[in-house]
Amino acid sequence: MSLCTAHPDPLFLQNYQLNKILIREMAEYCKIRKIKFMLVCIDFLYKSGDEAEYISIDPTFRADFFEEDLRRYADSLGIEYHCCPKYPKPS
């Protein structure tokens, strides 16, 4: 939940930024070698009521944080981005 708020835990944020550096380096590696690089994000499916609960804990919570942040990041790198839609929970 922390990264999806305006007040992320510093350690989580540092680790997430490290992952983005790795994505950037992989994209650059592929670009130099004329290999298509595509960033794919799979929507996280929250259980019913989770989103409302998280917002009650921290009103800055955004359920779509990763999808939107990674989309913007891919755009900034000039790489293709696809986000797989949320699928209903299995019964």
Secondary structure, DSSP 4 states (H G I P E B T S, - for coil): -GGGSSS--HHHHHHHHHHHHHHHHHHHHHHHTT---EEEEE---PPTTHHHHHHHH-TT--TTHHHHHHHHHHHHHT-EEEEEPP-PPP-
